[in-house]
Amino acid sequence: MKCPYCGFLESKVIDSRPTDEGERIRRRRECLGCQKRFTTYEIIESLPIIVVKKDRSREPFDRNKLLNGMLRACANRPVSIEQLEKAIDDIETKLQNSLDREITSVKIGELAMDCLKSIDEVAYVRFASVYRQFRDINTFMDELTKLLKDK
């Protein structure tokens, strides 16, 4: 395992434990070069999910890309990384359990917005404003009105 700090190729496992109901294994490692510690995760390899983007191009589903978008929406909000990782795990499980191997980016965005709505409403509106490409204040107000009606 390559060290993310110094690039040394050897490390030792300090701790190993299952996470996510046994779906993953979390390993704490220590670099044999610089002695810094880092965490890795092993997951069960599954069939790839292909994302069909708005311009019709296709690319493999990347949970890190989704996490980064959700992290930007949650900047300076009281949302933990664990909450976001659980939300992304739920989204990924829904995608894996669907019979479709190709999923539109629209569907993934809707699933992300549903999760964010229950986690933090401000983060939800931020994500929606980028995802739905709000063009003016009226579009923004329409989304806020919908959010208030749902309450």
JOCOR-V680595 format. One record per residue. N is the residue number from 0. RES is the residue in one small letter. PHI is phi in degrees with one decimal (NA if undefined). OMEGA is omega in degrees with one decimal (* if undefined). Layout:
{{N RES PHI OMEGA} {N RES PHI OMEGA}}
//
This chain:
{{0 m NA -177.9} {1 k -75.5 179.8} {2 c -69.3 179.5} {3 p -72.6 -178.0} {4 y -93.3 -174.7} {5 c -116.4 178.4} {6 g 84.7 178.5} {7 f -61.1 -171.4} {8 l -90.9 -179.0} {9 e -123.0 177.3} {10 s -146.8 175.6} {11 k -117.9 179.3} {12 v -84.5 -179.8} {13 i -94.4 -176.9} {14 d -146.2 179.0} {15 s -141.2 178.7} {16 r -152.2 177.9} {17 p -75.8 174.9} {18 t -133.2 174.7} {19 d 51.8 179.9} {20 e 54.3 176.8} {21 g 81.7 -179.6} {22 e -75.5 -178.4} {23 r -137.2 173.3} {24 i -121.9 178.7} {25 r -96.4 179.2} {26 r -125.5 171.6} {27 r -90.8 -177.4} {28 r -124.6 174.5} {29 e -126.6 179.9} {30 c -67.8 178.1} {31 l -80.1 178.0} {32 g -90.3 -174.4} {33 c -107.2 178.7} {34 q 66.3 175.4} {35 k -79.7 -178.2} {36 r -106.1 177.1} {37 f -150.5 -176.7} {38 t -113.0 173.2} {39 t -125.0 177.6} {40 y -127.0 172.4} {41 e -108.5 178.2} {42 i -126.6 177.3} {43 i -69.7 179.0} {44 e -73.9 -178.8} {45 s -130.2 177.9} {46 l -62.3 -178.2} {47 p -69.0 174.3} {48 i -100.3 179.7} {49 i -101.9 179.8} {50 v -96.5 175.7} {51 v -96.3 -175.7} {52 k -82.1 -177.1} {53 k -61.1 179.9} {54 d -88.0 178.8} {55 r 75.0 176.0} {56 s -74.9 -177.0} {57 r -124.8 175.7} {58 e -153.0 178.9} {59 p -65.1 176.6} {60 f -62.1 -179.8} {61 d -126.6 -177.7} {62 r -63.2 178.8} {63 n -66.7 177.9} {64 k -64.4 177.3} {65 l -65.9 178.9} {66 l -59.9 -179.8} {67 n -62.4 177.4} {68 g -63.6 179.5} {69 m -71.3 176.8} {70 l -63.1 177.7} {71 r -62.1 180.0} {72 a -67.8 -176.8} {73 c -97.4 -179.3} {74 a -57.2 179.7} {75 n 60.7 176.6} {76 r -117.0 -178.6} {77 p -79.9 -179.3} {78 v -120.6 -178.6} {79 s -85.0 177.3} {80 i -63.0 178.8} {81 e -64.1 177.4} {82 q -62.6 -179.7} {83 l -68.8 178.9} {84 e -64.1 177.1} {85 k -64.9 178.4} {86 a -60.9 -179.9} {87 i -68.3 174.6} {88 d -59.5 179.2} {89 d -63.1 178.9} {90 i -62.5 -178.6} {91 e -63.7 177.2} {92 t -63.4 177.6} {93 k -60.3 -179.9} {94 l -66.8 179.2} {95 q -65.6 -177.2} {96 n -78.2 176.8} {97 s -73.4 -178.9} {98 l -80.9 -178.8} {99 d -83.7 175.1} {100 r -91.0 176.1} {101 e -114.0 -177.7} {102 i -122.1 178.7} {103 t -76.3 177.1} {104 s -63.8 177.2} {105 v -62.5 -179.7} {106 k -63.9 179.6} {107 i -64.7 177.6} {108 g -62.1 178.2} {109 e -64.3 177.9} {110 l -62.6 178.9} {111 a -64.3 179.5} {112 m -65.3 177.2} {113 d -60.9 178.7} {114 c -66.0 -178.8} {115 l -65.5 179.7} {116 k -60.9 -179.8} {117 s -82.1 -179.3} {118 i -88.2 -175.7} {119 d -159.0 -174.5} {120 e -68.0 178.3} {121 v -66.8 177.4} {122 a -62.8 177.0} {123 y -59.1 -178.4} {124 v -65.5 177.6} {125 r -61.2 -179.3} {126 f -62.3 -179.4} {127 a -62.9 -177.7} {128 s -65.1 177.4} {129 v -80.8 -175.5} {130 y -63.3 -178.8} {131 r -90.1 176.2} {132 q 51.8 178.2} {133 f -56.1 -175.7} {134 r -96.7 -178.8} {135 d -153.9 -176.8} {136 i -66.2 179.6} {137 n -65.8 177.0} {138 t -62.8 178.4} {139 f -62.3 -179.7} {140 m -65.6 177.2} {141 d -59.6 179.9} {142 e -67.0 177.3} {143 l -63.9 178.2} {144 t -62.6 177.2} {145 k -59.9 -179.7} {146 l -62.1 179.1} {147 l -68.3 177.8} {148 k -65.9 179.9} {149 d -67.1 179.2} {150 k -73.6 *}}
//
